[in-house]
Amino acid sequence: PTPPPTPLPQKFYPDWSGGTGTCIDQSVTPPTNNYIFIAVTGYLEDTLVDCCARYYQNTSYNDCITGGGGEVTGTGDFYVDWNSSPRRCVKDCPTSNGAPCGGLLGPGSGRVNHHNSADCCADALASIKQDYCVAVSEGGTWGGGGDYYLDTSENICVQDCGGAAPCGGIVTQSYITTYPTIELCCSSKLPSLDSAFCVAQSNPDSTGTNLWFVDRMVCKKDCVGSGDECGRASRYDILHDTAAECCSKMLNWMPSPEYCESRSDPDTYGVPSGSKSTGLWFVNYADNVCNKDCDSASTDAACADLSDGSSVNLYDTSLECCNSKLNWIDSSTCDTVSTSGAAAASTGTNKWYADFSSSKRCVMDCAKGSENPACGGIVANSAGESFYPDVVQCCSKKFQWYQKDLCKALSEVGAGQDAATNLWYVKYGSNMCVQDCPTGGAVSCGGNPSSFSEPMYTTAALCCAAKLNWLNQDQCDNMSTNGASSPTVGSDLWYADYNGKKCAKDCPDGAGAGCDGIVEATHGVAMYDTVAACCSQKFHYVDGDLCAAKSDGTGYTNKFYPEQGKSICHQDCATSTGGVCAGSPSDLSIAMYTDISSCCTSSVGWATKNKCEQIPATESGTEEYYVKWSAKTCVKNCDKSLGGDCGGLMETWDIPYGSRASCCSQPAFAWTDDCKNG
């Protein structure tokens, strides 16, 4: 019989052909493929675990072990338990073993890849705070790291711990930055806040920073207490070491820092200490005195309540206050009234002050009824009253709308008296100026002007020029000085009379050559010293002599002017004179000449001399001959009426010849003897 086969040793090989996904013990089920036995191929492993580990990785490994009848064991490493809350790392071991075991996965799960919880937390759960993650992964509790972090809901720094403040809760997320001290947290996360304020706000047991901040019109101390100076600062406040520093930096618009200091910290800055007062002086315009800023309990008569001194200037003494704020009041009187609280008796200062109530003028501080008419009575209480050393200063300060000389005169002569400056002012209704002097005196006197602000002038002429400049200034001056009924006068100057097309003289009609009446309104009228100047400026297109003759009444210039239509020149002289006299030309712009020859040559050059100069025939002509083409012969240059060879006066274009023969010898007559024979 055949001997039984030799049993194979226990070795494991992968069951690829069977598809069981595990390893088979060859001693139980020998392989059918001989290549499994070839040593060099190395497919055989001593144990099921070794075979599965070699041929079935990741999740197939666990199936290989259990499929081969083995039992999967944990690796002892850590993996993330994503289903836990909070998420943590757990150990690859049965949960029955207790924390940190999170369940058996085995090496084939592919999720177990961290040797310890710290590595797992750092690599897989980086968003969770490391210490917290490790603590809960190991099955323990985490009470916080004790560092500080920013609580954005309260905008303060809190401690990383559970429980009451200063704990703000345990930090579990790694994005929250923590700091070893509260100061470092404040400076890093809340740099806009004052560091001391941030630390105090973050500390629930804090009683404040004891620093100073602005609260409306004063500074408050950041503290907890019943004192009026205490208040609680906010995150928006700027803190200062002292009330004085707070006042000077934050309320520096106040003119006197002492007010802010005494109202903010009375114990340090109050006068006396503990009182909300400065002991300094301020103006009281209602009573025209200076009062002292002192405690309400004070019995000092100079004291007054300064409820709001934020915009008030404070002074060390009442005199300094008087000089600065009530400088129109006598300083010694102001000082006396301010310090004593009562007016000082006055016997009169002989200074000037404004009397607005009755006489509307400046008066002297002296008893009425004295020899001085300017006395307006003694001022019983001079507080609030302005005094001046002289009447000029009083007028300029208190009645500055008055004409200064008039104010002075009214003030010096006293009420009910005739004050006069002898200056001149306008009286529009009469178109003249009158003098400030009592009526009934000189004809120029008009009394005081109805308006004391009326401009006044030293002379009538200046008044006329300034206030009535459209009138004839000489006439205005004459009427103002000599009265409205004074004879009219003129300036004897020349002006353009466009209607008469001439210059006229500003003088009574008929009073002299060229006089054409008085020009009532000379405003805008150009006046000239001579008729020649007037003519050259206003009638420059007219011959100067013609304009002057027409203007001054001399009538004629005896110059010559052309009448081109008749080819003659006339003389500017009376027609009754005869000859070439034809009166003045109707066209004033026509050219005028000093002699008739120049007139003919320049303006009627085409006419013969005899024609232009109007020489009678009996007086004209010569012994010369010229060609008369219309008669086809030569004739003598003489009027036809004289008979003989006279053929009329030759024209300027005709050529004269010395004899008939020389005239007839011209080529035009060479073919006939008719010319020579006449």
Helices and strands as residue ranges (DSSP letters): E 12-14, E 23-25, G 34-37, G 39-41, H 48-55, H 59-67, E 78-81, E 88-92, G 95-97, E 101-103, G 107-109, H 117-124, H 130-137, E 148-151, E 156-159, H 182-189, H 195-202, E 212-215, E 218-222, E 230-231, H 243-250, H 257-264, H 266-269, E 281-284, E 289-293, E 303-304, H 318-325, H 331-340, E 352-355, E 361-364, H 391-398, H 404-413, E 424-427, G 428-430, E 432-435, H 460-467, H 473-482, E 494-497, E 502-505, H 531-538, H 544-552, E 560-563, E 568-571, G 575-577, H 596-603, H 609-612, G 617-619, E 625-628, E 633-636, G 640-642, H 660-664, G 667-669, H 674-677
